[in-house]
Amino acid sequence: METKQHIADLENRLTEAMKTGNVAALDVLLADTMLFTNHNGHLVTKQDELDAHNKGNIEIFEIKISAQLIEVYGDMGIVSVIKDISGNYNGHTNVGVYRYTRVWQQTGDNWQVVAGHCSKVLV
């Protein structure tokens, strides 16, 4: 399978795991050393993300994906995607359009997210 398509498939698995709160899938897809900057500018680690899903602090109602771009550089894949998201985070309903940038790294046969960033898109 072409690497770009494989990363696109992993992005879909990640989105589905986030929507369903599938912590086991997130544990596989996120690197132990992952660093993610969320839309509020806060740093989120893999453990923070898993804990939030385990505690039920994240509930995603809907995600619409558009404008996905993927570039591959050796064992690294960079994804830029726009997501229209509605959900509940720590008791607060959020609705908005966000651009995500994620860095996937291949280790052996596995690809995992090692870094990411999210910004609100002003429309």
Backbone bond lengths (Angstrom), bond angles and torsions (degrees), N, CA, C in turn:
res aa  C-N    CA-C-N  psi(-1)  N-CA   C-N-CA  omega(-1)  CA-C   N-CA-C  phi
1 M - - - 1.452 - - 1.530 108.91 -
2 E 1.306 115.58 138.93 1.462 121.00 177.77 1.530 109.79 -60.83
3 T 1.331 116.89 140.95 1.459 121.71 -175.36 1.523 112.32 -60.44
4 K 1.345 118.25 -41.98 1.470 119.64 179.39 1.522 111.00 -60.88
5 Q 1.312 116.66 -41.38 1.464 119.91 179.21 1.523 110.70 -66.83
6 H 1.341 116.18 -38.41 1.462 120.15 178.73 1.532 110.15 -61.91
7 I 1.327 117.23 -43.80 1.462 120.71 178.66 1.530 110.31 -66.00
8 A 1.320 117.78 -38.76 1.469 120.59 176.11 1.531 110.12 -60.23
9 D 1.330 117.09 -41.21 1.464 120.92 177.26 1.530 111.05 -64.10
10 L 1.344 116.78 -40.21 1.467 120.79 177.49 1.528 110.72 -64.17
11 E 1.333 117.11 -39.76 1.469 121.00 176.34 1.528 110.47 -59.67
12 N 1.333 116.55 -41.37 1.462 119.90 177.91 1.524 111.36 -64.70
13 R 1.323 116.53 -41.25 1.470 120.61 177.04 1.519 110.53 -62.84
14 L 1.339 116.81 -40.44 1.462 121.33 179.08 1.528 110.49 -64.01
15 T 1.326 116.59 -45.89 1.464 120.68 179.07 1.521 110.72 -60.41
16 E 1.326 116.92 -45.04 1.460 120.73 179.78 1.529 111.10 -63.86
17 A 1.329 117.45 -40.79 1.469 121.21 178.34 1.528 110.64 -63.79
18 M 1.319 117.02 -38.91 1.469 120.57 177.91 1.535 109.92 -65.77
19 K 1.335 116.82 -44.80 1.461 120.89 -178.08 1.527 112.24 -63.64
20 T 1.316 116.94 -37.38 1.460 120.80 -175.02 1.527 112.93 -97.06
21 G 1.333 117.04 -3.66 1.461 119.90 -178.65 1.517 112.54 68.03
22 N 1.332 116.87 32.10 1.462 122.46 -177.70 1.534 109.17 -79.70
23 V 1.321 115.30 89.64 1.466 121.60 -175.70 1.524 111.47 -64.97
24 A 1.325 117.81 -35.94 1.472 120.57 179.39 1.519 110.41 -62.33
25 A 1.334 117.89 -42.65 1.467 120.93 178.48 1.524 110.48 -67.96
26 L 1.331 117.21 -41.61 1.468 120.07 178.04 1.525 110.83 -61.23
27 D 1.317 116.96 -38.59 1.462 121.32 179.73 1.519 111.37 -59.92
28 V 1.336 116.86 -35.03 1.465 121.85 179.25 1.535 111.06 -77.41
29 L 1.327 116.71 -38.93 1.468 121.08 -173.25 1.528 113.91 -81.10
30 L 1.321 118.08 -24.31 1.466 121.81 -177.74 1.519 110.06 -101.67
31 A 1.338 116.49 131.08 1.467 121.18 178.23 1.528 109.81 -69.50
32 D 1.317 116.39 147.70 1.461 120.66 179.36 1.530 111.81 -57.57
33 T 1.321 116.74 -29.92 1.473 121.46 -177.17 1.525 112.86 -98.37
34 M 1.342 117.58 12.90 1.460 121.31 -177.01 1.528 111.82 -56.62
35 L 1.333 114.03 139.70 1.465 121.68 172.51 1.521 107.14 -125.85
36 F 1.329 115.78 125.44 1.457 121.02 -178.27 1.521 108.60 -130.28
37 T 1.320 116.49 130.87 1.454 121.37 175.37 1.527 107.41 -99.70
38 N 1.347 115.86 118.48 1.463 118.38 -175.87 1.533 111.58 -84.14
39 H 1.321 115.59 -179.24 1.470 121.60 -175.05 1.524 113.18 -64.93
40 N 1.334 117.68 -15.36 1.470 121.49 176.20 1.523 112.25 -95.33
41 G 1.327 116.14 1.93 1.461 120.09 -179.03 1.515 113.92 84.11
42 H 1.335 117.53 8.05 1.457 121.20 -179.85 1.524 110.74 -88.82
43 L 1.303 116.12 142.34 1.453 122.55 178.20 1.529 109.35 -81.04
44 V 1.321 116.53 129.80 1.462 123.05 -179.22 1.526 108.29 -121.59
45 T 1.322 116.02 127.16 1.463 120.86 176.57 1.533 108.97 -94.24
46 K 1.314 115.35 171.80 1.463 119.78 176.20 1.522 109.47 -57.66
47 Q 1.314 117.33 -45.85 1.464 120.25 -177.53 1.519 111.26 -63.13
48 D 1.346 117.33 -38.94 1.470 120.69 176.10 1.529 110.24 -58.19
49 E 1.323 116.01 -45.46 1.465 121.39 -178.40 1.523 111.09 -64.18
50 L 1.327 116.92 -46.73 1.463 120.58 179.52 1.530 111.12 -63.16
51 D 1.336 116.83 -42.50 1.467 121.14 179.12 1.527 111.28 -61.45
52 A 1.337 116.56 -42.47 1.474 120.25 -179.29 1.525 110.83 -61.90
53 H 1.315 117.04 -40.07 1.469 120.09 178.62 1.527 110.82 -72.86
54 N 1.318 117.48 -40.58 1.471 120.77 178.66 1.523 111.61 -60.47
55 K 1.323 117.19 -37.96 1.471 122.21 -177.81 1.523 112.66 -84.26
56 G 1.334 117.17 -5.36 1.453 120.23 -178.87 1.517 113.65 76.36
57 N 1.328 117.48 20.79 1.460 121.71 -179.05 1.526 113.34 -79.82
58 I 1.330 116.85 -8.29 1.460 121.16 177.70 1.524 108.25 -123.30
59 E 1.324 115.44 124.21 1.461 121.18 174.58 1.528 106.98 -133.55
60 I 1.304 116.34 116.05 1.458 120.68 -179.04 1.519 108.59 -100.52
61 F 1.335 115.46 124.17 1.463 120.87 -179.82 1.523 110.79 -84.37
62 E 1.337 115.50 -45.15 1.463 119.47 -176.22 1.528 109.82 -156.84
63 I 1.336 115.35 144.64 1.464 122.36 173.20 1.519 107.83 -134.20
64 K 1.323 115.94 124.86 1.469 121.77 172.99 1.525 106.76 -113.75
65 I 1.318 116.17 125.96 1.465 121.95 -174.73 1.521 109.95 -105.05
66 S 1.339 115.65 137.64 1.464 120.71 175.54 1.524 109.36 -148.87
67 A 1.302 115.10 165.28 1.471 122.57 173.01 1.521 113.51 51.59
68 Q 1.323 117.17 48.14 1.468 120.47 178.66 1.522 110.52 -85.31
69 L 1.309 115.99 127.55 1.463 123.22 175.72 1.523 108.10 -122.11
70 I 1.335 116.18 138.20 1.463 121.55 179.21 1.514 108.51 -132.27
71 E 1.332 115.97 130.27 1.465 122.50 173.88 1.519 107.75 -125.50
72 V 1.323 116.25 142.57 1.463 121.80 -179.16 1.517 108.77 -117.38
73 Y 1.338 115.37 134.11 1.465 123.32 178.61 1.524 107.37 -131.10
74 G 1.319 116.73 88.45 1.468 120.55 -179.54 1.522 110.34 64.79
75 D 1.348 115.81 -117.31 1.463 120.42 -178.64 1.525 112.36 -93.32
76 M 1.340 116.96 15.80 1.465 121.69 179.69 1.528 109.70 -122.15
77 G 1.312 115.75 142.27 1.453 121.66 173.79 1.518 108.86 -126.60
78 I 1.320 116.32 134.37 1.464 121.70 179.51 1.523 107.34 -112.71
79 V 1.329 115.78 128.03 1.460 121.86 179.44 1.520 108.55 -118.21
80 S 1.317 115.47 132.49 1.464 122.01 170.22 1.515 106.15 -123.16
81 V 1.331 115.95 125.78 1.462 119.88 -175.38 1.524 109.69 -147.05
82 I 1.316 114.87 146.41 1.461 120.69 174.51 1.521 107.83 -102.20
83 K 1.341 115.20 132.96 1.457 120.94 179.47 1.523 109.41 -129.56
84 D 1.320 114.91 128.50 1.460 122.43 172.67 1.523 105.01 -94.11
85 I 1.331 116.88 112.07 1.464 121.33 -169.47 1.524 110.94 -123.62
86 S 1.319 114.40 139.87 1.456 120.25 167.67 1.524 107.04 -128.33
87 G 1.325 114.83 137.49 1.449 118.50 -179.03 1.509 112.09 -177.08
88 N 1.312 114.71 -173.90 1.446 122.35 -179.09 1.527 107.46 -123.62
89 Y 1.328 116.71 128.08 1.461 121.41 179.70 1.517 108.30 -130.02
90 N 1.326 115.99 115.18 1.465 121.81 -178.15 1.520 112.41 53.20
91 G 1.333 115.98 41.37 1.453 120.24 176.43 1.507 115.82 83.59
92 H 1.326 117.62 2.92 1.458 121.48 -179.59 1.531 109.17 -116.10
93 T 1.335 115.29 127.15 1.456 119.89 177.29 1.519 109.23 -75.86
94 N 1.320 115.99 131.01 1.457 122.53 177.40 1.519 109.00 -124.31
95 V 1.308 115.32 133.84 1.452 122.14 174.81 1.513 106.02 -135.36
96 G 1.328 117.00 129.11 1.451 118.74 178.97 1.509 112.80 177.98
97 V 1.315 113.17 175.03 1.458 121.54 177.42 1.521 106.81 -108.03
98 Y 1.333 116.22 129.01 1.459 121.88 -175.26 1.524 110.02 -131.32
99 R 1.332 115.48 146.19 1.467 120.82 171.01 1.521 107.31 -104.16
100 Y 1.320 113.93 126.83 1.462 121.22 177.08 1.520 109.06 -108.10
101 T 1.300 115.39 139.50 1.459 121.95 168.53 1.521 105.77 -120.92
102 R 1.335 115.91 125.57 1.453 120.41 179.56 1.518 110.00 -127.39
103 V 1.311 115.58 143.47 1.461 122.54 176.53 1.525 107.70 -111.10
104 W 1.324 115.25 119.35 1.462 122.39 176.11 1.521 107.97 -102.89
105 Q 1.329 116.98 139.40 1.457 121.53 176.80 1.516 109.40 -125.75
106 Q 1.330 114.72 137.63 1.460 120.39 178.25 1.518 109.61 -93.24
107 T 1.329 115.22 128.99 1.455 121.83 173.33 1.519 106.20 -127.50
108 G 1.324 116.62 109.94 1.457 119.70 -173.65 1.518 108.94 65.92
109 D 1.318 116.69 -126.19 1.464 121.33 178.49 1.524 112.61 -92.69
110 N 1.324 117.63 -4.90 1.457 121.75 -174.28 1.523 112.43 -100.96
111 W 1.323 115.44 143.83 1.459 123.30 172.84 1.520 107.57 -115.20
112 Q 1.349 115.98 135.78 1.459 120.84 177.58 1.519 110.10 -138.95
113 V 1.338 115.07 153.87 1.459 120.97 174.56 1.525 107.94 -75.32
114 V 1.346 116.27 124.24 1.464 120.52 178.03 1.526 112.19 -107.24
115 A 1.335 117.16 -20.35 1.463 120.41 -179.81 1.522 109.63 -159.01
116 G 1.330 115.04 157.30 1.442 118.74 177.87 1.511 111.46 -167.10
117 H 1.325 114.07 166.71 1.464 121.55 -179.74 1.518 108.65 -151.41
118 C 1.312 115.82 146.67 1.461 121.39 179.72 1.524 108.83 -133.47
119 S 1.323 116.14 134.09 1.462 121.63 176.11 1.519 109.25 -133.06
120 K 1.325 115.66 142.60 1.471 119.73 176.13 1.525 108.14 -72.85
121 V 1.336 114.90 136.36 1.449 121.07 177.96 1.519 107.68 -92.44
122 L 1.306 116.60 124.07 1.461 120.99 178.26 1.517 108.14 -84.67
123 V 1.324 116.47 120.60 1.459 120.67 -177.60 1.512 111.14 -109.96
